[in-house]
Amino acid sequence: MFSRPPQLIYVLLFLFTSSCQTIARRDSNNPSFGEVAQKIFTKPTDIEHFTKSGPIAFTPFINKHMDLDGLGTITFDYFRSELTGARPLVIISHGNHSWKEAHRYQGERLASFGMDALVLQLPNQKKWLSNGDRIAQVVGRMSPERYLSIILVGHSFGGSAVSVAATKNPSVKGLIYLDPALVHERIKDSLKTIKVPAVILSADPFFFRSRKQTAFKSLIPSKPKRFIVNASTHDDAQFPSMFSVGGIGVDPFTDIEKQNTFTALIVAVALGLSTENTLRYGGLVMQSAIDTGLVR
């Protein structure tokens, strides 16, 4: 177990400068996460509810830093929901050669549905085993008084990293894999010991096949279900994507509808994991995506 720094990390997350932008609030009152979830659960389990921003205002804190024990300093973006009381936290890891900015819209969408989002910038080449340790340290510094649950999301090799982290901290309550790839055979040992609910959201193998992705389904004891977003690419599991935030400004390998589908499913699954500690609610929303031909 990693030691907690002298000041709780949530203090670092919340006491940033007042110059950060606050997205306009639709309701002048700050509800609790329970109230937000209750309202959502009274609606039909339709993916359409999650394909646009939710009802909660949020404040983004961009390019903040966290010193880790023996593993250097990482940068992160933090999207804080304007709620009263404790709420879930979703931590997102990018993939190989990518950046945290490639998942910015996913973080924003999560926050708009009452779940704080922490989007990490990790070493993006060759250090994916130690990146699992970095994520584990981040998880270990989160205050249980502030966060009801912690869900890890990993894209590509980031899926390998969150698998390592999930085995090191019991605060992790669920895993969402975004077209994950196995970076090293040693990751298999972590997969075999994962005890929390997990789901795999995959690109269409007709367009892209992630490296040894079958290991995630076959080795995790719960045998997580794999859902394919039809006609999607590996980059569609990001939003906006690594190329669109890079030098060229656009990504010819993405389709905004497919990116929106991945993002909507992340929100629905994370919401269910945070409230029920199961994939039941996410599965119901997934079925609506299957019925409309978005997913198979």
C-alpha positions as CSV (number, residue, x, y, z in Angstrom):
1,M,0.0,0.0,0.0
2,F,1.3,3.4,-0.9
3,S,1.6,6.0,1.8
4,R,-0.6,9.0,1.7
5,P,1.2,12.3,1.4
6,P,1.0,14.9,4.2
7,Q,-2.0,16.6,2.6
8,L,-4.8,14.6,1.1
9,I,-4.6,14.5,-2.6
10,Y,-8.2,15.7,-3.0
11,V,-7.1,18.9,-1.5
12,L,-4.7,19.3,-4.3
13,L,-7.4,18.5,-6.8
14,F,-9.9,21.0,-5.4
15,L,-7.8,24.0,-4.3
16,F,-6.7,25.1,-7.7
17,T,-6.8,28.7,-9.0
18,S,-10.2,30.3,-9.5
19,S,-9.3,31.1,-13.1
20,C,-10.4,27.7,-14.3
21,Q,-13.5,27.8,-16.4
22,T,-16.8,26.6,-15.0
23,I,-19.3,25.3,-17.5
24,A,-22.7,27.0,-17.1
25,R,-25.0,25.3,-14.7
26,R,-28.5,24.3,-15.9
27,D,-29.8,24.2,-12.3
28,S,-28.8,26.6,-9.6
29,N,-28.9,23.9,-7.0
30,N,-26.1,21.3,-6.5
31,P,-27.7,17.9,-6.2
32,S,-26.0,14.8,-4.7
33,F,-24.8,12.0,-6.9
34,G,-27.5,9.8,-5.5
35,E,-30.2,12.3,-6.7
36,V,-28.6,12.5,-10.1
37,A,-28.4,8.7,-10.5
38,Q,-32.0,8.2,-9.3
39,K,-33.3,10.6,-12.0
40,I,-31.3,8.8,-14.7
41,F,-32.5,5.4,-13.6
42,T,-36.1,6.5,-13.9
43,K,-35.6,7.0,-17.6
44,P,-35.6,4.2,-20.2
45,T,-32.3,2.5,-20.6
46,D,-31.5,4.1,-24.0
47,I,-28.0,4.8,-25.2
48,E,-29.4,8.0,-26.7
49,H,-29.5,9.6,-23.2
50,F,-25.7,9.4,-23.0
51,T,-24.8,10.6,-26.5
52,K,-24.8,14.2,-25.4
53,S,-23.8,16.1,-22.3
54,G,-25.6,15.3,-19.1
55,P,-27.4,17.8,-16.7
56,I,-24.5,18.5,-14.3
57,A,-22.1,21.4,-14.5
58,F,-18.4,20.7,-14.1
59,T,-15.2,22.6,-13.7
60,P,-12.1,21.5,-15.7
61,F,-8.6,21.8,-14.2
62,I,-6.1,21.4,-16.9
63,N,-2.4,20.4,-16.9
64,K,-2.1,19.8,-13.2
65,H,0.8,17.8,-11.7
66,M,1.2,15.0,-9.2
67,D,4.5,13.8,-7.7
68,L,4.7,10.1,-7.3
69,D,7.0,8.0,-5.0
70,G,9.9,6.9,-7.0
71,L,8.1,7.2,-10.4
72,G,8.5,10.9,-11.2
73,T,5.8,13.4,-11.9
74,I,2.7,13.0,-14.0
75,T,0.4,15.5,-15.5
76,F,-3.4,15.2,-15.5
77,D,-6.6,16.9,-16.4
78,Y,-9.3,16.8,-13.7
79,F,-13.0,17.3,-14.5
80,R,-14.9,18.1,-11.3
81,S,-18.7,17.7,-11.2
82,E,-20.5,20.4,-9.3
83,L,-22.3,18.1,-6.9
84,T,-22.9,18.1,-3.2
85,G,-21.1,15.3,-1.3
86,A,-19.2,12.3,-2.4
87,R,-19.3,11.1,-6.0
88,P,-17.6,8.4,-8.1
89,L,-14.2,9.0,-9.7
90,V,-13.3,7.6,-13.2
91,I,-9.6,7.5,-14.0
92,I,-8.6,7.3,-17.7
93,S,-5.4,6.1,-19.2
94,H,-4.4,6.8,-22.8
95,G,-2.6,4.3,-25.0
96,N,0.8,4.0,-26.8
97,H,2.2,7.2,-28.3
98,S,-0.9,9.0,-27.2
99,W,-1.8,11.8,-24.8
100,K,-4.4,12.6,-22.2
101,E,-6.0,15.2,-24.6
102,A,-7.2,12.3,-26.8
103,H,-9.7,11.5,-24.1
104,R,-10.8,15.0,-23.0
105,Y,-14.3,14.7,-24.3
106,Q,-14.8,11.4,-22.5
107,G,-13.8,13.1,-19.2
108,E,-16.1,16.0,-19.9
109,R,-19.0,13.7,-20.6
110,L,-18.5,11.7,-17.4
111,A,-18.4,14.8,-15.3
112,S,-21.6,16.1,-16.9
113,F,-23.3,13.0,-15.5
114,G,-22.0,13.5,-12.0
115,M,-18.8,11.4,-12.0
116,D,-15.5,13.2,-11.5
117,A,-12.9,12.3,-14.2
118,L,-9.2,12.2,-13.9
119,V,-7.4,11.9,-17.3
120,L,-3.8,11.0,-16.9
121,Q,-0.7,11.8,-19.0
122,L,1.7,8.9,-18.5
123,P,4.9,8.0,-20.2
124,N,3.5,6.9,-23.6
125,Q,6.3,4.6,-24.8
126,K,7.9,1.4,-23.4
127,K,6.9,2.0,-19.7
128,W,3.5,0.4,-19.6
129,L,4.3,-2.1,-16.8
130,S,5.5,0.8,-14.5
131,N,2.5,2.9,-15.7
132,G,0.4,0.4,-13.9
133,D,2.3,1.2,-10.7
134,R,1.8,4.9,-11.5
135,I,-2.0,4.5,-11.7
136,A,-2.0,2.4,-8.6
137,Q,-0.3,5.2,-6.7
138,V,-2.8,7.7,-8.0
139,V,-5.7,5.4,-6.9
140,G,-4.0,5.0,-3.5
141,R,-4.0,8.7,-2.9
142,M,-7.7,9.3,-3.5
143,S,-9.8,10.1,-0.4
144,P,-12.5,7.5,0.3
145,E,-14.4,10.2,2.0
146,R,-14.6,12.1,-1.2
147,Y,-15.1,9.3,-3.7
148,L,-17.8,6.7,-3.5
149,S,-16.0,4.4,-5.9
150,I,-13.1,4.4,-8.4
151,I,-13.5,3.0,-11.9
152,L,-10.5,2.6,-14.2
153,V,-10.6,3.1,-18.0
154,G,-7.8,2.1,-20.3
155,H,-7.3,2.4,-24.0
156,S,-5.0,0.1,-26.0
157,F,-1.8,-0.4,-23.9
158,G,-3.5,1.7,-21.3
159,G,-5.7,-1.4,-20.8
160,S,-2.7,-3.3,-19.7
161,A,-1.7,-0.6,-17.3
162,V,-5.1,-0.4,-15.6
163,S,-5.1,-4.2,-15.2
164,V,-1.9,-3.9,-13.2
165,A,-3.3,-1.1,-11.1
166,A,-6.6,-2.9,-10.4
167,T,-4.8,-5.7,-8.7
168,K,-2.9,-3.4,-6.3
169,N,-5.7,-1.4,-4.7
170,P,-9.1,-2.6,-3.4
171,S,-10.6,0.9,-4.0
172,V,-11.0,0.0,-7.7
173,K,-14.5,-1.2,-8.2
174,G,-14.6,-1.8,-12.0
175,L,-12.7,-1.8,-15.3
176,I,-13.7,-0.5,-18.7
177,Y,-11.4,-1.6,-21.5
178,L,-11.3,0.5,-24.7
179,D,-10.0,-1.7,-27.4
180,P,-7.3,-3.0,-25.1
181,A,-3.9,-4.5,-26.2
182,L,-1.6,-6.8,-24.3
183,V,1.8,-5.0,-24.0
184,H,3.7,-7.8,-22.3
185,E,3.2,-11.4,-21.3
186,R,3.6,-10.4,-17.6
187,I,0.3,-8.6,-17.8
188,K,-1.4,-12.0,-18.0
189,D,-0.5,-12.6,-14.3
190,S,-2.5,-9.4,-13.4
191,L,-5.4,-10.4,-15.6
192,K,-5.7,-13.7,-13.8
193,T,-6.2,-12.0,-10.4
194,I,-8.7,-9.3,-11.3
195,K,-11.7,-9.6,-9.1
196,V,-13.8,-6.6,-10.1
197,P,-16.4,-6.4,-12.8
198,A,-15.0,-5.6,-16.3
199,V,-16.2,-5.0,-19.8
200,I,-14.4,-4.8,-23.1
201,L,-15.5,-2.2,-25.7
202,S,-13.8,-3.1,-28.9
203,A,-13.1,-1.7,-32.3
204,D,-14.5,-3.6,-35.2
205,P,-11.9,-6.3,-36.0
206,F,-12.7,-5.9,-39.7
207,F,-10.8,-2.5,-39.4
208,F,-8.4,-3.1,-36.6
209,R,-7.3,-5.9,-34.3
210,S,-5.6,-5.0,-31.1
211,R,-2.6,-7.0,-30.0
212,K,-3.6,-10.2,-28.1
213,Q,-6.9,-8.7,-27.0
214,T,-8.4,-12.2,-26.5
215,A,-6.2,-12.5,-23.3
216,F,-8.4,-10.0,-21.5
217,K,-11.5,-12.0,-22.1
218,S,-10.0,-15.5,-21.5
219,L,-7.8,-14.8,-18.5
220,I,-9.9,-12.4,-16.3
221,P,-11.8,-14.8,-14.0
222,S,-15.2,-13.2,-14.6
223,K,-14.8,-13.7,-18.4
224,P,-15.9,-10.1,-19.3
225,K,-18.2,-9.6,-22.2
226,R,-16.8,-8.0,-25.3
227,F,-18.9,-5.6,-27.3
228,I,-17.9,-4.4,-30.7
229,V,-18.8,-0.9,-31.9
230,N,-19.7,-1.6,-35.5
231,A,-17.4,-0.2,-38.2
232,S,-15.2,1.5,-35.7
233,T,-11.4,1.9,-35.6
234,H,-8.9,1.8,-32.7
235,D,-8.9,5.6,-32.7
236,D,-12.7,5.8,-32.3
237,A,-12.2,4.6,-28.7
238,Q,-10.6,8.0,-28.1
239,F,-12.5,11.3,-28.2
240,P,-11.3,13.5,-29.7
241,S,-8.3,11.2,-30.6
242,M,-4.5,11.4,-30.6
243,F,-4.2,12.6,-34.2
244,S,-6.9,15.2,-34.0
245,V,-5.2,16.9,-31.0
246,G,-1.7,16.4,-32.7
247,G,0.0,18.3,-35.4
248,I,-2.4,17.6,-38.3
249,G,-5.5,18.7,-36.3
250,V,-7.8,16.0,-37.9
251,D,-8.0,12.3,-37.7
252,P,-9.0,10.4,-40.9
253,F,-9.3,7.2,-38.9
254,T,-12.2,8.4,-36.7
255,D,-16.0,8.9,-37.1
256,I,-17.7,11.1,-34.6
257,E,-20.7,8.9,-34.3
258,K,-18.5,5.9,-33.4
259,Q,-16.5,8.0,-30.9
260,N,-19.8,9.2,-29.4
261,T,-21.0,5.6,-29.1
262,F,-17.8,4.6,-27.2
263,T,-18.2,7.6,-24.9
264,A,-21.9,7.0,-24.2
265,L,-21.1,3.4,-23.3
266,I,-18.3,4.5,-21.0
267,V,-20.7,6.8,-19.1
268,A,-23.5,4.2,-18.9
269,V,-21.2,1.4,-17.7
270,A,-19.4,3.6,-15.2
271,L,-22.7,4.8,-13.8
272,G,-23.9,1.3,-13.2
273,L,-20.6,0.2,-11.7
274,S,-20.6,3.2,-9.4
275,T,-24.1,2.7,-8.1
276,E,-24.7,-1.1,-8.2
277,N,-21.1,-2.5,-8.4
278,T,-22.4,-4.6,-11.3
279,L,-22.6,-4.4,-15.1
280,R,-26.4,-4.8,-15.0
281,Y,-27.3,-1.2,-15.9
282,G,-24.6,-0.9,-18.4
283,G,-25.7,-4.1,-20.0
284,L,-29.3,-2.7,-20.4
285,V,-28.0,0.4,-22.2
286,M,-25.7,-1.8,-24.2
287,Q,-28.7,-3.8,-25.4
288,S,-30.3,-0.6,-26.7
289,A,-27.1,0.0,-28.7
290,I,-27.3,-3.5,-30.1
291,D,-30.9,-3.1,-30.9
292,T,-30.2,0.1,-32.9
293,G,-27.3,-1.6,-34.8
294,L,-24.5,0.5,-33.1
295,V,-22.9,-2.4,-31.3
296,R,-22.8,-6.2,-31.7
